[in-house]
Amino acid sequence: MVAEGFTRVAAVDCGTNSIRLLVADVNPATGELLELDRRMTIVRLGQDVDRTGRLAPEALERTFAACREYADVIRELGATNVRFVATSASRDAENRDEFVRGVVDILGVEPEVISGDQEAEFSFTGATKELAGRDDVARPYLVVDIGGGSTEFVVGDDHVRAARSVDVGCVRMTERHLVHEGKVSDPPTAQQIAAMRADIEAALDLAEETVPLREARTLVGLAGSVTTVSAIDQELPEYDSERIHHSRVTQGRVRQITEWLLRSTHAERAAIPSMHPGRVDVIGAGALVLLAIMERIGAEEVVVSEHDILDGIAWSVA
């Protein structure tokens, strides 16, 4: 039963590293979102896209397998309005038609390959809707969504004032800088880290051309790299969304965690109880992107949000 005033919607966000589903009852009049099911699967759709320009067959099959699971959930919960949004990897790939056909066959909706600006708007809405009116969170916000292939920067108050998507994400940076002879360096060398940092700084310069990053009074961080850093900071015995959502991590702790991740081995990172297996090799790069942003804008802390582009997509359906 869907309560009066609510609409049951399903939102799918397919990124470079993961695909996620949210089924929720939303009430646009009151601003309420009641979550029924939220899940994430690491599919690495963006595997080798930076190098080949194409989506790999095995990456497509992993993604379609997750879509079949999600189709079952959507059917069971009776969500009639479905929106599927695809981001960086499928925007860049030559064979994206193959991806589109597969999704339509399984879910009955066409994936919308959205622009960086649309991605930013969804992320901003999803991340900030619950923060409005809180005394302990100053505006304007800078919402930073560190994905697998790209990072979105959005500055705004009630609405987006400026946004920019740049091609630094945890998967792209790992593949570009931390892979040697076909394997992720374990751990990376100082030279590899320095080259990655230079790439990130250049991307921040690009973002600052159009987005006034330093005007923000609250930094809000989204996506798996940021939430995993929070889980490590809190020493959680397992990944716990409730404890991560709206947690705060200081710049000093982000630096400590990043430095440790970049000098640790694969086995050491894999042993972290809150670490998703699909993030073990890319978390160091993602944490470095977050640290570079905090240092650039002088942010003393980051407010971590579990609500992001997925929630923004759900709102857009309603």
N, C-alpha and C positions, 0 to 999 in steps of 0.2 A: 504493500500500500504506500502510495506517495502522498504525503501530507498536502493539505490545501495550500496553494500558492507556490508549491515546489514543482520543479521539473527534474526528472531523472535523466542524467546525461552521462555519456562516456567520452573521455578525452584520451587520446593516444599521442604521446610525444616520442618521435623516433629520432634520436640523435646519432652522433658518430660512434659512441661507445655503448650506449644503452638504449633500450626501448622501454617505455613506462606506460602504465594504464591507471587512470583514475575513473571510478564510477561513483557519482555523487548525486545527491538531491540538492538542487540550488534554488534559492529564492532571491531573485534580483531586487525585489522591493525592500527586503530587510537586510540584504547583504549576508545571508547565512549560507554556508556550504556544509552539508552533512555528508561526510565521507563514508561510503559503503565498502569500497575495495580500492586499495592502492598497491600496485606492485611494480617491480622493476626487474628486467632481465638484461644482463650484459651480453650483447650480440656482436660487438665490434664491427658494425656495418661499415665503418670507415677504414677497415683494414687495408693498408697499402694504397688507398685512394690518392694520397698526396704524391705517391711515386708513379702509379699506373694510369690515373685518371678514370679508372673503372671500379665498379663494385665487384668484389671477388665472389665467385659462385658459392663458396662455403659460407661467406658472410651473409649472402642473400638467404641461403637455406636456414641459417641460425635465426635470422630475422623473421622469416616466414613461419618457423616452428613456434616462435613466441607469439606471433599474430594468431595462430590457430588456438593457442591456449587462451589468449585474450578474447577471441570470438566466443568461446564457450562461456567465459565469465560474463560477458556483456549479455549474452542470450539468457543465462540463468537469472541474472538480476533484472532483466527486462528493461534495459536502457534503450529507448527508441531513437534518441538523438545522439549521433556519434560524429566526432570530428577527429581526423587523423592529420597531425601536423608533422612534417619531416624537415629536418634542419640541415646543417652544413654538409655532411657527406653526400647526401642524395642531391644536393644543389650542384655539387661539383662534378658528378660522375657522368661519363659519356652514355652509359647504358642504364640511365635512370628509368627508361620506359619499361624495362624488365621488372624493376622494383615496383613501379606503379601497377602494372598488370597483376603481379602476385598479390599485392595488398587488396586490390579490388575483388579478386577471386575469393579471398579468404574473409574479408570483413565487409565487403559490399559498399565500401566508401573509397573515394579516390584520395590518396595522400596529397595534401596541399604542401608543395615545396615553397615555404614562405621565405620572404626576404629577411635580412638581418633586422630591419626596422620593425617588421611585424613581430618577429621573435622577441625583440626588446619590449614592445608594448605588452605582450602577453606575460613576459617575465615580471615586468614592473607591477602589473595589476595583481598577479598571483602572490607576489612577495610582500606588497605593501598594504593590501586591503585590510588586513587585521591590525596593522600598526597605526592606522589613522586614529587620531584622538588620544593617543597614549602620551602621558606627560614625560616619560623617560626616554622618548625617542624624538630627537630633533629633526626638523626638515630644513632644507631639501635632503632627499635620500640619494645615495649613489647605489644602485642595484647592479651587482656584478655577477654574471652567470658564467662560470668557468666550465665550459663543455669539453667534449673530446676533441673537436676540430676547431672551434672558435670560442671567443669570449665576448659576451655582450656587455656593454657599459651603458647604463641608463641613468640620467639625472632627472629628477622631477619632484613635485610636491604632491598634488592630487593626481596630476597627469604628467605624462612624459614631456620634458622640456627639450631634451637632446638625447640622441642615442647613436651608438656606433658599434658595429660588429667587426672584430679584427681576428685574423687567422692565427691565433695562438690558443691552443687547447691542450689538455694533458696527453691525448693520444698523438696529436700532430707534433708536439714538442719532443715527445719520447722517440717517435719514429725518425724525426729529423736530426736529433742531436745525441740521443743516448743509445743508439743501435750501432754495434760494431760487428762486422762479418756475420750479419744476419741475426745477431742476438743482442738483447738488452744488456748493457754493461752492468756488471754486478760486483761492486758498486761502480757508478760512473767516475770518470777522471775529472780532475779540476778543470782541464781544458774543455771537456764536454759541457760541464756545468756553466763555465764562463761564456761559451758560445750560445748556450740556451738562454742565459740571462740577458745577453746582448740582443737576442732576437725579441725577447719579451719587452725589453726597454724600448726598442724601435716600434713595437706595436703600441705601447703606451703613448709614445710621441704622436703616433697616427690618431689614436683615440682622442688625445687632447686637442687636436686640430678642430674638432667639432663638438666635443663634450667637455663642459667645464668641470672636470673631475674634482678639482680642489675646492669648489664652492660647496660641496656636500658636507653636511654636518653629521650624517649617520651613514656608515657603510653597511650595506646588507649583502651578505654573500650567499649564493645559491649553488646547488648541484653537488655531485658526489665528492669532488675534491675537498670542498669546504666543509661539508657535513662530516667527512671522515676525519679531517683535522680536528674538529670539535670533539668527536668520539674519542680520539687519541688523547686530547687535552684533558677530558674528563675521566680517562682510564676506564671506560665502560667495559663491563665483562662481555657484552654483546652489543650489536648495533641497536640503539633504542631511539626511535624517531621522536618520541615525546620528550626525552631529555635533551635531545639535540636541537629541536625546534625552539627558536628564540634564545638559545644559549649565546654567550658572548665569549670571544677568545681575544686575548690581548695580543698586540703586535709582538711583544717579547716572546710569548709562548708560540706564536706562529713561526717566529724565527728559529727557536729551539727545535721545534718539531720538524721543520723543513730541513734544517741542517742534519738532523739525525736521519731522516728519510733518505737524503742524498748520499749519506755515507754508509747506509745499512745494506745488507745483502737481501736477495730475494727471500731467502728463508726467514730472516729476521722480520721483514715486513709481513710475510704471510702468517707469522705467528701472532700478530696483533689480533686480539679476539674480535674487534669490531670491523676488521678489514674484509671487504668483499673480495673474493678470489680474483675477480676480473679487474680489480684496481691495483693489485700488488705492484705491477710493473710501471704504472702510469701515475701513481699518487705523488711521487717526488716532484715530477714536472708540474702537476696541478697545484701542489703546495707552494712551489716557487712562484708561480703566476700570482697567487694570492699575496704572498709576502711582498713581491715587487710592487703590487698595487698599493698595499698599505704603506709602504715606505714612500712611494711617489706622492701620495696625497696627505701623508702625515696622520693617518688614522691610528688612534690609540687602541681601537678594538674593532672587531667585526661582529655584527649581529647575524647569527646563522639562521637561515630560514629553510624549512623543509617544504614550504609552499612556494611554488615557482611557476614556470611556464605552463606546467600541467594544469594548475589551478586557474591560471589565466585563460587557457583554452576552454576549460569547463565553463567559466563565466561567459566566454564569447558564444558558446553554444546556447546558453540560456537567454 
